[in-house]
């Protein structure tokens, strides 16, 4: 039932006048936030939380209800106070623009993962919005997690991984690492991660007996097993922290010089603090990057529009790779002429 306040508390509204106004407002706001984020809380629980009497809590509940926030009181075992569900995402709590942003994100995630729970949440928020505001969703803001091209294959992969993750079932697949090696994997899926511009799966590989991060686009021939596993303790955050610390140990200070033709591409890719535009239009980038095949490939992707200024070893590695590439293409040209 909707709380309407007791006669006793109504008669004694003036009882708490000596209480500091700021303190009371802070407590009222705290109660509202707690009830918004929880299913139910009893008066004794709230009293203990805010170190006041139960009678004071009843007066606070009445004040909140009188202010237009509908408090529902559930009697008996498992009862308590809560805020009416239809109010929790009312525009008095979230602005239309905030709700539009949430809807755009939910739509992108729900489409990518095919997660009915996410789509249900999106539909609930949509039902609270005026039709005029809802029409702005596709006109002003779009969030799409799937890349252009190969959307259907990755869409199905993500949905299979999400389903196995939710049901705690093993998955088996073939994986291509950054060197192009083809490896069989049996994995306990734990967390789906969208990082940078790609989806990744964090899980425990039973064949390697260790935690791994797999790029979804490199997964092939995925099958969902019937074997159920118990989720392990190590979170993705712990794994990521360890990986970043390991990466930091092999970071190198690299200076790159880009031609004016790729200025905007360089400015988009690197942090503004590391970019300097020279008088002749060239771009000088001073940054710290891990020495890896990915970095060498990134540098070579700019072709003749980039020069490695330092360090010397990175300059030589990129030069040698470019020479081998040129030799390979030279051989191909000769063969095609013959």
Buried (B, 14 or more C-beta within 10 A) or exposed (E): EEBEBBEEBEEEEEEBEEEEEEEBEEBBEBBBEBBBEEEBBBBEBBBEBBEBEEBBBBBBBBBBBEEEBBBBBBEEEEEBBBBBEEBBBBEEBBEBEEBBBBBBBBBBBBBBBBBEEBBEBBEBBBEBBEEEBBEBBEEEBEBEBBEEEEEEEBBEBBBBBBBBBEEBBBBBBEBBEEEEEEEEBBBBBBBBBBEEEBBBBBBBBBEEEEBBBBBBBBBEEBEBEEEEBEEEEEEBEEBBEEEEEEEEEEEBEBBBBBBEEBBEBBBEBBEEEBBEBEEEEBBBBBBEBBBEEEBBEBBEEBEEBBBBBEBEEBBEBBEEBBEEEEEEEEEEEEEEEE
